[in-house]
Amino acid sequence: MTIAEKLQRVQERIALAAERAGRRAGDITLVGVTKYVGVAEAAELVSAGCFNLGESRPQELWEKHVELERMWGSAASPPVVRWHLIGHLQRNKVARTLPLVSLIHSVDSERLLAAIDAERAKACGTGEPMDVLLEVNTSGEAAKHGLAPAEVEPLILAAQRYLRVRVRGLMTMAALEGGEAAAARCFAALRELRDRVSGNVPSGVTLTELSMGMSGDFEIAIREGATLVRVGSLLWE
């Protein structure tokens, strides 16, 4: 099966999951995760119509961005790729990452918010703010990055101090163990948290986006309200 055929199959599953949940497939964005493949496969995925690409490691994102730019440099109408950083972002990698990404899914501290704001000010002055999601550890697992649920509202309120950062929503990952039931609990917890805090957010914070669900559980995430699903292995294996 080609990458284009695998993409079509994932898109069909997204549409069916949305229909079962009484939602529109167009309200759900597929982020094709390229962390385990090379630039040739990433380019093939883009050519098949998936323009949102996700990487966990900033260095991998940088390298693939450069290679794709080189590959399409002579094209009359090169495709517009929207890069998503879905993994942990260290502050020393902020400067090189921000110019390349459309959305950072993994902000988990005020220090990182401040670093993004400062770098955006240096690079863009009063230009468009950087869109970010706050990563929440809804499973409570010690091995995972992310805010505890109780830390989310204070960070949202603190975000109003950083005018060049725009909080667009929340992100989580399912529990490593417990199967579909545990995944559903994690995803429902994120949606319920968003609903609780939405009435007390400062100007500029919208919380419209919920990034949750991967290859093994994205249909459950759609049922629980995901607007962004991060799918990798189903596109490659």
Number of C-alpha atoms within 10 A of each C-alpha: 8 13 19 17 12 17 21 16 14 18 17 13 15 22 19 17 20 22 14 13 15 10 16 14 18 11 12 21 18 23 23 27 27 24 18 13 12 13 18 13 15 23 20 14 23 19 13 16 12 21 19 20 26 26 23 19 15 22 13 15 22 16 13 19 17 12 16 17 16 11 14 13 11 9 10 7 8 12 15 10 18 15 23 25 25 24 17 18 19 12 15 10 12 18 16 13 19 19 13 18 21 17 21 25 30 26 27 23 15 15 11 17 24 19 19 24 22 19 19 23 18 11 13 13 12 11 10 13 19 22 18 24 24 26 29 27 24 24 22 15 12 8 8 16 18 24 20 14 17 10 13 21 17 12 16 21 14 15 23 17 13 18 17 23 24 23 26 20 22 25 29 26 23 26 21 12 10 11 12 14 12 15 25 22 19 24 31 19 19 28 20 14 18 20 12 11 14 17 8 11 17 14 10 14 19 13 19 15 22 28 29 28 26 23 15 15 20 25 23 22 28 29 18 22 23 27 20 22 25 23 23 21 16 16 22 19 9
